[in-house]
Amino acid sequence: DRVISFHSGLSDGERIKAWRRCRQGGANVVVGTRSAIFLPMPQLGLIVLDEEHDSSYKQESPMPCYHARDVARIRMELEGARLLFGSATPSLENWLLSQQDNAAMGLLELRDRIAARPLPPVHVVDMRQELASGHRRLLSRPLLDRLMQLPERQEQAVVLVPRRGYSTFLSCRSCGEVVMCPHCDVSLTVHRNSRGDSWLRCHWCDHRQEISDRCGHCGSTAFKPFGAGTQRVMDTLEQELEGVRLLRFDRDTTRGRDGHQRLLQQFAAGEADVLVGTQMLAKGMDLPSVTLAAVLAADGQLHRPDVRAAEESLQLMLQLAGRAGRGERPGEVLVQTYSPDHRVIRHLIDGRYGRFLEEEASVRQGAGLVPYSRACILRLAGPAAS
């Protein structure tokens, strides 16, 4: 009775009631989402941010925006509380703070997985080789074979697909080359207007250029925008995986009260063989029958025009890998990509996340990027572009 929850699913009346209980000292523990950091606690002693690397701790809209991680630090200092961050894949900012001499933040590492189970091995499918051998389908042959075996083995799988709304970029299916901005070292994004015209644009410096029909690296004509929505992927999987039961897990299918819990209960009860979804799949699910975690299109993560693309990609894929092999049966991870030599893929295979953070810090520092500088986004909105 001294534990309360606080989240956006509550009605306005329930939220006010929870706020008053906290203010009056009627709760010892509050479990909540981002906005719970503002709840009044007369004798605040401990703040815990689980999965502290998660980008959802930062509010993007409406204004004023805030990051719950920063607010937690301020409350800790103002109220003399302790602050505990938890993550298997810490953010670069917090990791750097823990590495400083006389650091105010300590780093505690749990080196063994639950019940001393081994980490699942990672297998990478080079989609360039799949294309070269004449296989042009969304699912590679290794992934297709493995998914088709699930019903017979009475096992389950989770399949990560690109998030809806991700910007598309231009890549070569033959050599894996991605068209990059000549000034910013991020991928150029494909833009289209209502007339059907297309062009490439950098979201950082606004560099623009025409779209070529051939790869500038190898000359291949297998050169087109990369990106597919969740629904399109789901339709393709249903056609290619006959006899395999699929369940879709994203914002569209988890709407409503207890939507997430309802779908996860269905999957845990064995009502589907494969759970297909966006990054929500990687968030702390414990499903003992899952023996396979698959990334359908790693390139959609790796080549986002974002300074944190590499860090967030590896965090997401390592968290997804942790969903496999949590029960008695061993797990495995299968990643489809046109960039098998990418440093994120390399560290996904070796599991050395600390080593990746060292490399990422060096790259950011050399380029003067966050967290070695401060960045500001200016958003202009209007009824028309003019």
FIKOL-596421 format. One record per residue (C-alpha): z, y, x. Coordinates in steps of 0.1 Angstrom, whole numbers, plus 5000, padded with zeros to 4 digits. Each point is the difference from the previous one (the first is absolute). Layout:
[[Z,Y,X]]
...
This chain:
[[5000,5000,5000]]
[[5003,5023,5031]]
[[4964,4994,5010]]
[[4972,5020,4983]]
[[4962,5002,5004]]
[[4979,5031,5001]]
[[4962,5000,4997]]
[[4971,5015,4981]]
[[5000,4972,4974]]
[[5032,5015,4985]]
[[4998,5023,4971]]
[[5011,5037,5004]]
[[5032,4992,4982]]
[[5007,4970,5023]]
[[4993,5020,5031]]
[[5024,5028,4989]]
[[5027,4974,4992]]
[[4996,4984,5034]]
[[5002,5035,5017]]
[[5032,5009,4982]]
[[5016,4966,5008]]
[[4993,5006,5037]]
[[5013,5035,4999]]
[[5032,4989,4984]]
[[5006,4972,5025]]
[[4992,4973,4975]]
[[4977,4980,5024]]
[[5007,4985,5034]]
[[4965,4988,5006]]
[[4966,5015,4989]]
[[4968,4980,5003]]
[[4970,5022,4995]]
[[4966,5012,5010]]
[[4991,5032,5019]]
[[5016,5026,4977]]
[[5034,4982,5002]]
[[5006,5017,5033]]
[[5009,5031,4980]]
[[5027,4985,4978]]
[[5035,5016,5004]]
[[5025,4976,5016]]
[[5035,5015,5005]]
[[5009,4977,5029]]
[[4967,4990,5015]]
[[5006,4976,5029]]
[[4968,4981,5005]]
[[4963,5006,4994]]
[[4976,4970,5003]]
[[4962,5004,5001]]
[[4984,4966,4997]]
[[4964,4997,5013]]
[[5004,5034,5015]]
[[4964,5000,5012]]
[[4986,5000,4965]]
[[4979,5030,4992]]
[[5013,5001,4964]]
[[5031,5017,5013]]
[[4979,5032,5004]]
[[4993,5018,4967]]
[[4965,5013,4999]]
[[5001,5019,4967]]
[[5012,5019,4981]]
[[5013,5028,5022]]
[[5024,5004,5017]]
[[4993,4969,5020]]
[[5026,4982,5022]]
[[5005,4969,5021]]
[[5030,4980,4990]]
[[5005,4990,5036]]
[[5005,5036,5010]]
[[5022,5008,4970]]
[[5022,4970,5009]]
[[5005,5013,5035]]
[[5010,5034,4986]]
[[5025,4985,4976]]
[[5014,4978,5027]]
[[5007,5031,5021]]
[[5014,5021,4972]]
[[5022,4973,4985]]
[[5010,4981,5031]]
[[4985,4967,4988]]
[[4984,4971,5019]]
[[4963,4995,4998]]
[[4984,4966,5003]]
[[4962,4995,5001]]
[[4986,4965,4994]]
[[4965,4987,5009]]
[[4983,4972,5017]]
[[4973,5025,5010]]
[[5018,5033,5007]]
[[4982,5034,4998]]
[[4989,5014,5033]]
[[5022,5031,4994]]
[[5032,4980,4996]]
[[4991,4977,5028]]
[[4995,5029,5024]]
[[5033,5015,4990]]
[[5018,4967,5009]]
[[4983,4999,5034]]
[[5013,5033,5012]]
[[5027,5004,5027]]
[[5034,5005,4983]]
[[4983,4994,4966]]
[[5020,5007,4969]]
[[4981,4970,4984]]
[[5005,4965,5012]]
[[4976,4971,4997]]
[[5013,4966,4988]]
[[4974,4972,5001]]
[[5001,4967,4980]]
[[4978,4978,5021]]
[[5001,4968,4978]]
[[4984,4996,4967]]
[[5020,4988,4970]]
[[5012,4964,5004]]
[[4984,5001,5035]]
[[4966,4994,4986]]
[[4971,5007,5023]]
[[4976,5029,4994]]
[[4968,4989,4984]]
[[4970,4998,5024]]
[[4972,5026,4995]]
[[4964,4989,4998]]
[[4973,5026,5002]]
[[4966,4995,4984]]
[[4972,5020,5017]]
[[4979,5011,4971]]
[[4972,5010,5024]]
[[4996,4963,5008]]
[[5001,4991,4964]]
[[4971,5024,4994]]
[[4981,4987,5030]]
[[5002,4965,4987]]
[[4986,5010,4966]]
[[5032,5001,4981]]
[[5000,5033,4981]]
[[5028,4994,4974]]
[[5032,5020,4996]]
[[5021,4969,5009]]
[[4994,4985,5035]]
[[4996,4963,5001]]
[[5034,4993,5016]]
[[5017,5021,4973]]
[[4980,4985,4972]]
[[5008,4964,5012]]
[[5037,5008,5003]]
[[5003,5016,4966]]
[[4982,4971,4983]]
[[5026,4976,5015]]
[[5029,5018,4983]]
[[5001,4982,4967]]
[[4998,4965,5016]]
[[5028,5009,5025]]
[[5021,5017,4973]]
[[5002,5031,5021]]
[[4995,5037,4994]]
[[4984,5029,5018]]
[[5002,5038,4999]]
[[4967,5019,5007]]
[[5001,5037,5010]]
[[4970,5021,4988]]
[[4992,5037,5007]]
[[5020,5025,4981]]
[[4982,5016,4971]]
[[4988,5035,5010]]
[[4997,4993,5037]]
[[4972,5021,5016]]
[[4970,4980,5010]]
[[4986,5003,5036]]
[[4967,4989,5015]]
[[5001,4968,5021]]
[[4976,4975,5015]]
[[5004,4964,4987]]
[[4982,4987,5031]]
[[5020,5015,5029]]
[[5030,5016,4982]]
[[4993,5035,5011]]
[[5015,5028,4978]]
[[4985,5035,4999]]
[[5027,5023,5014]]
[[5004,5037,5001]]
[[4988,5014,5034]]
[[5029,5024,5001]]
[[5031,4982,4984]]
[[4997,4963,5008]]
[[5004,4990,4963]]
[[4974,4984,4978]]
[[4976,5021,4980]]
[[5003,4996,4963]]
[[4971,4995,4976]]
[[4996,5027,4974]]
[[4977,5000,4970]]
[[4991,5027,4974]]
[[4990,4997,4964]]
[[4963,5000,5010]]
[[5004,4969,5021]]
[[4998,5017,5034]]
[[5022,4985,5027]]
[[5013,5014,5033]]
[[5028,4994,5026]]
[[5029,5023,5004]]
[[5031,5002,5021]]
[[5032,5007,4980]]
[[5016,5016,5030]]
[[4975,5025,5014]]
[[4973,5000,4973]]
[[4973,4988,5023]]
[[4970,4988,4979]]
[[4970,4979,5008]]
[[4973,4980,4983]]
[[5003,4963,4992]]
[[4977,4978,5021]]
[[4985,4967,4988]]
[[5004,4984,5034]]
[[5030,4995,5023]]
[[4999,5024,5029]]
[[5017,4973,5022]]
[[4979,4969,4994]]
[[4972,5011,4978]]
[[5009,4976,4971]]
[[4990,5009,4965]]
[[5032,4982,4987]]
[[5015,5035,5000]]
[[5016,5013,4968]]
[[5032,5015,4985]]
[[5031,4978,5002]]
[[5023,4998,4971]]
[[5005,4981,4967]]
[[5024,5006,4972]]
[[5026,4976,4988]]
[[4982,4991,4968]]
[[4968,4992,5018]]
[[5018,4978,5025]]
[[5017,4982,4972]]
[[4968,4993,4981]]
[[4984,4986,5032]]
[[5030,4978,5007]]
[[4999,4986,4964]]
[[4963,4990,5006]]
[[5005,4985,5034]]
[[5034,4982,4994]]
[[4992,4977,4971]]
[[5031,4980,4990]]
[[5024,5023,5019]]
[[5023,5021,4977]]
[[5002,5037,5009]]
[[5025,5026,4992]]
[[4994,5037,5006]]
[[5029,5021,5013]]
[[4993,5037,5002]]
[[5009,5033,4982]]
[[4977,4992,4971]]
[[5016,4966,4993]]
[[5036,5009,5006]]
[[5003,5030,4977]]
[[5028,5001,4975]]
[[5036,4991,5002]]
[[5007,4971,5023]]
[[4963,4995,5006]]
[[5005,4990,5037]]
[[5028,4976,4992]]
[[4980,4984,4972]]
[[4970,4992,5021]]
[[5020,4988,5030]]
[[5019,4976,4976]]
[[4967,4987,4988]]
[[4988,4993,5035]]
[[5034,4985,5011]]
[[4998,4977,4970]]
[[4967,4986,5012]]
[[4978,5016,4974]]
[[4975,5010,5027]]
[[4989,4988,5034]]
[[4990,5033,5015]]
[[5016,5034,4996]]
[[4974,5027,5007]]
[[5011,5036,5005]]
[[5002,5031,5020]]
[[5028,5011,5025]]
[[5026,4992,4973]]
[[4997,4964,5011]]
[[5017,5007,5033]]
[[5032,5014,4986]]
[[5029,4976,5003]]
[[4989,4971,4978]]
[[5017,4966,5006]]
[[4976,4973,4987]]
[[5008,4967,5017]]
[[4967,4983,4988]]
[[4978,5025,5018]]
[[4986,4984,5031]]
[[4970,5023,5005]]
[[4998,5038,5004]]
[[4964,5013,5002]]
[[4986,5035,5007]]
[[4966,5002,4984]]
[[4987,5031,5017]]
[[5021,5012,5029]]
[[4974,5026,5009]]
[[5009,5020,4969]]
[[5034,5006,5015]]
[[4991,5003,5036]]
[[4974,5027,4997]]
[[5016,5024,4975]]
[[4996,5037,5011]]
[[5038,5003,5005]]
[[5021,5007,5031]]
[[5023,4972,4989]]
[[4972,4974,4992]]
[[5008,4977,5029]]
[[5038,5001,4995]]
[[4999,4995,4962]]
[[4973,4973,5003]]
[[5021,4979,5023]]
[[5032,5006,4979]]
[[4982,4989,4969]]
[[4985,4968,5015]]
[[5032,4990,5018]]
[[5019,5005,4968]]
[[4974,4979,4981]]
[[5002,4973,5026]]
[[5037,4998,4993]]
[[4993,4988,4965]]
[[4986,4967,5013]]
[[5021,4970,5010]]
[[5033,5011,4985]]
[[5006,4966,4985]]
[[5001,4965,5014]]
[[4962,4999,5008]]
[[4986,5020,5029]]
[[4978,5030,4994]]
[[4969,5015,5015]]
[[4982,5034,4999]]
[[4963,5004,4998]]
[[4983,5034,5007]]
[[4964,5008,4993]]
[[4986,5029,5021]]
[[4969,5014,5017]]
[[5023,5014,5027]]
[[5018,4969,5015]]
[[5006,5018,5033]]
[[5018,5030,4984]]
[[5034,5006,5015]]
[[5017,4996,4966]]
[[4985,4965,4997]]
[[5011,4992,5035]]
[[5036,5008,4993]]
[[4999,4983,4966]]
[[4992,4968,5019]]
[[5026,5004,5027]]
[[5027,5014,4977]]
[[5011,5025,5026]]
[[5007,5030,4978]]
[[5021,5018,5026]]
[[4971,4999,5025]]
[[4977,5014,4974]]
[[5024,5029,4994]]
[[5000,5008,5037]]
[[4962,5001,5000]]
[[4998,5020,4968]]
[[5025,5026,5014]]
[[4979,5004,5031]]
[[4968,5005,4979]]
[[5017,5026,4977]]
[[5016,5018,5029]]
[[4967,5002,5019]]
[[4982,5015,4970]]
[[5029,5023,4990]]
[[5004,4983,4966]]
[[5030,4994,4977]]
[[5028,4995,5009]]
[[4993,5019,5032]]
[[4988,5030,4979]]
[[5003,5011,4964]]
[[4972,4997,4975]]
[[4995,5019,4968]]
[[4976,4991,4971]]
[[4986,5028,4980]]
[[4988,4990,4965]]
[[4978,5023,4980]]
[[4993,4993,4964]]
[[4978,5016,4974]]
[[4977,4994,4970]]
[[4969,5000,5022]]
[[4991,4998,5037]]
[[4988,5036,5000]]
